[in-house]
Every structure is written in C-alpha cells, then in structure tokens.
Amino acid sequence: MKTTIFVLTLLIFVSLCTSTIPSSYKPVVEGPASADFCYKCARYCFRRHKYPRFCQGFVCRCSINTGGD
C-alpha cells in the first residue's frame, strides 16, 4: 500500500515538472527596437557607474552596487 502511494506521488511530481519545462526557447532580443533599447539601457547604467542587470522588452534594471571605483 505504501509503495503504491509512493509511486503514484512520484508520477504526479514527474508529470508536474515536465509540464513546467518550456517547449520552445524564446530569445531575449526580439527585434531591432528591443536591441536598441537594451543598448541604451546599458549606456544609462554605465553612466551611473552600475552594471546592467536585466533588459527584456522595455524593462531596464541596473545593479545596486556600483562598478569600478
């Protein structure tokens, strides 16, 4: 009885994990406008002596800690 419940629980976990794996790879840069925006985002961060942390679509995030000096 315990073995049956364990096997069924294991099968449920495996089926849940396989459904969360993305079926196709989605590129971060989706076009020239997005690439231009990410370039401007990186320049914005570097001017403030920070590193670009995240740029996707039209969301730009810089690192909290400063780079260099």
Residue pairs with C-beta under 8 A, 6 or more apart in sequence:
28 55
28 56
29 35
29 38
30 57
34 56
34 57
34 58
37 55
37 58
37 60
38 52
38 55
38 60
41 52
41 55
41 60
41 62
42 52
42 55
44 60
44 62
45 51
45 52
45 53
45 60
45 62
45 63
46 52
48 62
49 66
49 67
49 68
49 69
50 62
50 63
50 64
50 65
50 66
50 67
51 62
51 63
51 67
52 60
52 61
52 62
52 63
53 61
53 62
53 63
54 60
54 61
55 61
